[in-house]
Amino acid sequence: MTDNPAQDGVSHAAGTRRQILLRLGSSLIKDLKRADTDLDISASSGANGAVDAWLRARSLRRDDGHTAG
């Protein structure tokens, strides 16, 4: 058994929170932080909404919250 549940083949329920490391351009990060401060939301919430919208715009997001495969 590994320390990483994703490598164990364990499925995770929709709505649970997980981490991912993304390398983003510094200006994008600054704009994200500025917008999230203006909207009084967390950076995670802003990024989550943006990724969700990006996936939905490309029909890659299923109603249950998992990406279409």
PyMOL commands that set and color helices and strands:
alter all, ss='L'
color gray80, all
select helices_A, chain A and resi 5-8+26-39+43-57
alter helices_A, ss='H'
color red, helices_A
deselect
rebuild
show_as cartoon
